[in-house]
Amino acid sequence: MAQPRSQQISVTDTPYYHCISRCVRRAFLCGEDPISGDSYAHRRGWVEKRLLFLASVFSIDVCAYAVMSNHLHVVLHINLEKAAQWSTLEILQRWHKLHKGTLFTQQYVQGEVLSEFALSLVEASAETFRKRLMDISWFMKELNEPIARQANAEDNCTGRFWEGRFKSQALLDDAALIACMAYVDLNPLRANISETPEDSDFTSLKKRVDSAKKQQQPKRLFPFVGNPRENRPDGLPFQLPDYLELVDMTGRIIRDDKRGVIEASLLPILQRLTISSENWLCIVTQFGEKTGHVVGREHSIAHYCESHQRQRKPRQNSAQLLV
């Protein structure tokens, strides 16, 4: 039986989630139709632009993404502390970038004097919007629905564009997080639509590499801030050079014409995360097939099952891959 969305996404377990949306019937609605020859590749740009825009509005950070011809991968981080710091005005300004809000919220943002009753309604609306702006279901809704409407308008048709609701996986620890991010960033290379990871259009890795050339990090992607330590800034618990090297070397291995053993240069970061080098390639090439709705090392899975009073560990073989 499928789990309710409220049980699949719980910040008390982890703030990191891997979400997947597929086009209806897995059609090439964002790529080149092999039957008609028509190309819809420009729609991948729509998705990327909308995704990065939402990252600037929501209290949800984008860690990694890959927009493919018939599906979308995105790794998200729910930032509760950020949302808790927003004032009523900032919440409303953010929400109004997506929706009109109410008459009272519009008047409040414009600085008009409101009655005590109207102010109480504004505060109640702001708290509702605050919760929505840190909700992954709302994030994916605000991403997928406008793209579907835009594509249907272009095709002069109606009906579903996305195949039901999005799928989500909880990433319980750093090992699961980095494995999933690498899997997502290497999707175009595994699908043979790019020669190298840094040339993979509509991916977070390409955006990070382009910014790294300017000695920057992309403003709308969750930054790499280094290994866990006291007073660490908000961001991913890895070094950017380590991650880029890890993805690059893995990309060389999974190419059909360049199969081989994992080079020694991969070992340090994998050792810190207690991922065996023998299993790394299996993880990043079969992440979707080998994992269930929660992903992590064995002790992380055990803690999750205990806290949720689950007697059978979900997809235990998946957890063992990360040991």
N, C-alpha and C positions, 0 to 999 in steps of 0.2 A: 504494500500500500504506500502511495506517495505521501511524503511528509508535508504538512501545512507549511506555507512560506514563513510563517512566524517562527516555526521551529528550525527551519533551514538557516535563517539569518538571525543571529543572536550576538550582540556585541560583547556580552559577558563571556562568550567562548572565544571569539576572535574578531578583530575589526577588519580582517582581510577576506575578500571573496572573489572567486573567479566566476564570471557570468558569461553565458553564451546565448546568443539569439541567432536563429536560423531562418532563412527565407522560406516561405511556404513551399512545400514539396521539394525543398532544397534546390529550387530553380536558380538559374544564374541571373538573378534580378539586379545584381550589382557587378556583373562581369560580362563576359561575351557568351551569348547563347550559341551553343554548338550546332543547333538545328537551323536557326534563322540566320546566324552570323551577325546579328545585331549586337552592338556593344553598349553596355550600361555602366562601364567602368567609372564614369564620372560620379556615379552615386556613392562610390566609396569615399570620395572627397566630401560629399554631403555629410556622411556619417562621422567622419573624422572631425570636421568642423563643428558639428553639433556636439559631439562628445567633449571636445576641449572647451567649448562654450559652457557646457553644463558644469565642468570642473571649476569654472570661475564663479559659479552661482551657488552650487550645493556645498555642503560641508562634507563632501565625499571626494577623496583624492583619487586620481587615475594613476596607477602604478605601471600598468602595461596595457597595450591593446594591439590588436591586429584586425583590420577590416578586410575580409576576404570577399570573393565573388558571390558567395551564397551564405555566408555567416559572419558573425562578429564575436571576437573574444575580447574581454576586458577584465583586468584585475583591479579591484576597487578597495579603498581603505576608508572606513567610516571614521570621521574625525569628530568625536563627541565634544572634546575640549574646545575646539574652534567654534562649534555651534553654540556652546554654552556662553561664550564671550560676546555674542552678538547682541547689540541693543535692539529695542523694538524697531527703531527707524531702519537699522541695517537689514533686519529680517525682511521688512516690508519692501525696501528698495530691491533686494535680491528677488523676492517673490514676484514683484511687478515686472521683472525682466522676462518672466514666463507667462504670467497671467495678470489680468486687470485688478484682481483683488475685489474689495468692496468699495462702496462710495466713501465710507468712513476711513478706510485705510488709505484711499487716494487723497482724501482731505488732510489726513495726518501727515503724509509725506510732503504735501504741498505747504505745510506749516500753518494750516488754518486752525482757528480756535474751536475746540470741540467741547461738548457738554460732558459731564462726568459719566453719564450713561454711554455716550458714544465712545469715550476713552476706554471704558471697560470692555466694550465690544472689540475695539482695536487690539487691546492687550490679549484678549482671548483668541482673536484671529492670528495674531503674531505667534502665539505659542503653538497653534495648529500648524502654521507654516514652518516654524522652527523644526518640528518633528518631521514634516515632509521633506525638508531640505537636508536631512541626514538619514533618509530612508532609501535603501537601494531599489526597492520596488518602484518608488516614485521617480528615482533617477532613470531607471530603464524605461519607464513609461514615457518620461519626457524626452528620452532619446529616440525610442522606436516609433511612437505615434506620429510625430511630425515628418519623419522620413517616409513612413507609409503613405501619408497624405500627399506628400510632394511627388512620390513615385507614381501613385495612382493618377494624379493630375497630369503628369507627363505622359502616361500611357492612355489617358482618357478612359479610365475604367474604375470600377469599384471592387471591393473585396479585400481579403487579407493579403498583407505583404509579408508579415512575419508569421512563423509557424508556432502559434500558441504563445504561452508565456515563456520568459527566459528561464534557462537552467542555471542554478547556482551551486557552487561548491565552497564550503568553508575551508580556509587554509589555516590550520591550527598552530603552525610554528614557522620559524624562519626557513627551515629546510623545505617545507611545502611551498612557502611563498616564492623562494628563488627558483625552485623547480618549475612552478607554474608560470612564472614570468618568462623564463627561458623558453618554455614550451610555446607560449603565446608569441613571443618575438620571432621564433623560428618557423612559425606556421607558413609564411610565403615561400621560404626556402624548401621546406619539406614538400610543398605542393608544386615545386619546380616552376614557380612564377617569378623567381628572382635568383640572381647569381650569387649574391652575398647577403648576409644579414643587414649590412648598412645600406644596401641598395633596395631593400624591401619597402616599397611604397606603402603608405597608410599604416605604419607601425610605430609604436613608441620608440623602438630602438633606433630607427632612422632619425626620428626627431631628436633623440638624445645625442646621437653621433653628430648631427648637423650643428647642434648647440655646443657640443664639446670642442668642435673645431674652432669655435669662437671663445673657448675657455669659459663657457656658461653652462647652466642647466636650464631646460625648458621651464618657463614660468608656470605653465598649466599642467605639468606632470609632477607627481610626488617626487621630491628630490632624494638623491642618495646622500646620506649624511654620515656613513661610516658604521663601524661595529658598535654594539651596545656599550654604553658607558654613562657615567653620571653626568647630568646636565646636557645630554645629547639633544641637539635641535630636533624638531619634528621632521621625520622623513624615514626613508627606507634604511634598515640596519645593515647596509653593505656599502663598500667603496665602489664608486662608479667604474674606475679602471678594472677592478677585479671582475665586475659583472660583464663589462664589455669583452674582456679577454675570455671569460668563461663561455659566453655566447658565441664568440668568434671561433674558438677552438672546437666547440660542439658542432657548430655549423659546418666546419671542414670535415668532421667525422661523418655526419649523417648524409652528406652528398653521395649520390649513387656512385660517382666516379672517384671518391676519395674516402672509402671506408678504411678503418684501421683501429688501432688501440688508442685509448685516451692518453694524451701526452702528459708528462709529469707536471707541466705548468698548470694543469687543472687541479692538482692535488691540494694546495694550501687552503683554498676557500671551502672545498668539499670536506676537508678534514675538520675545519672549524665548525662546520654544520653537521658533522658526523654522518655524511652521506658517503657510502662506499663508491669509489670511482668505477667499480665494475657495474654498478646499478645505474649510474648517472645517465648514460645514453638511453637505457630502457625507460627511465622516468620521463625524459624530455621528448621522446618520440612517441610514447604511448600513454601520456598523461591522461588524455580523455578516455581511453579504453580501459585503463587499469585502475582508475580511481572512482570512488563513489561520491556521495554528497559531502563528505568530510575527508580531508587529506592531512596527513601529518605523520610524524614518527610514532613508534609504537606506544611510548608513554603518553603522548598527546592524545592519541585515539582512546587509550584506556581512561584518561582523565575525563574526556568528553563523554564517554559511555557511562561513567560513574555519575557524572553531574546530571545527565539526562535520564538516568535510571534505565538504561538500555542493557539488556542481558547479553545480546549478541553483538559483537564488535562489527561495525559496518565495513565490509570489504577488507578483512584483516590483511590479505595479501598485498593490498595497496599500501598499508602502513609499513609493512616490512620492506617495501622497496626503498623507503626513505631512511632505513637504518644504516 
